Amino acid sequence: MSVGLHFGSMVLGDIGDENCLEYAVIGDTVNVASRVEELTRALDADIVASADAIAAAEAGGADSAMLRKFEAADPQIIRGRVEPVPVRTWRAA
C-alpha cells in the first residue's frame, strides 16, 4: 500500500445525472495528491507528502515527533506543474 498526501482546495460532491450519479472529488489538489502517490514507487517510500501537506499538518497541531519521521527528498517534477514540488518521504520500519 502507498499513500500520497497533498493539501489544498478541491470540489466535492455528486457529479452526473439521474442515470449515472457519482460522488467525487475533483481539482488540482486531487491531481497533485494522485501524482505524489505515484512517486512512492520511484522514491521507494510508503508515504510521500508534499510540503503543503506537511505545513498544513504542522499548522493543525500534528505531533512534531511524527512529522520528523518524514525525510526530505529532492523536489520532484510532476505532470501539470511548472515548478518541481517539494516532498518528504516516510518508510515503514
N, C-alpha and C positions, 0 to 999 in steps of 0.2 A: 504494500500500500504506500502511496506517496501523497503528499499534500502541498499545495501551492497557496500562499496567503498574499493578499493584496488588500488595500484599504482605499475606499473612495465611494463616490455616489454611484447609484445604479437605479434602474427602474424594475419594480417588482409587481407582478400582477397576472391577471388572466389575459391571454392573447388568443385570438381566433374568433370563431363564430359558434353558433349553437351546434353545428355539426362536428366541429373539431376545436375544442377549447383546451388550452394548456396553461398551467401555472408556470411562469418562467421569470428568470432574472436576466436582464439584458443591460448592455452598456460597456463602456471602455474598461471599467473596473473588473467586470466579469471576464472580459477578454484577456486582460493582463494577468489575472489570477490563473486562468487556464494555461497561459503560456509560461507563467512562473512554475506551475506544477510540472510542465513538460521538462523544465530544467533539472528536476530531481534526478533524471537518468544521466544527463551529461555531467552533473556535479556530484554524482554518487551520494546523494543525500536523501533522507526520508522526508524532510520538510525543507522547502525553500520559501523564505518570506522576503517580500520587498521591504525596502527601507521605510516606505509609507506604512506598512503593516506594523513594523516594529515600533515606529514612532507613535502610532495610534495606541498600541498596547501599553507603551510607557505612559502616555498621557492618561490612559484609562486606569492606571494604578496596577498594572500587571506586576507580578513578582519579578523583581530585577535579577534575582539569582537564577531564575528560569531563563530569562531573556539573555543572560550572559552565556548560556549554553549554545546559543546560535553563534556560529563563526562567520566572520566577514569573508566574503568571496569577491572576486573581481566583478565589477559592473558587467551586466550581461546584455547583449543585443537581442531584442525580441521583436518579432514581426509586429508592425503597426506603431512602433515608437521610433522617433528620430534619434533620441539620446539613449545610451545604454542605461539600464535600470539597475540601481544599487540593490544587492541582495545579500542575505545572510542564510547560512545553511545549518541544519541540525541533523545529526546522525544518531541512530539508536546505539546504545552501548552493546 
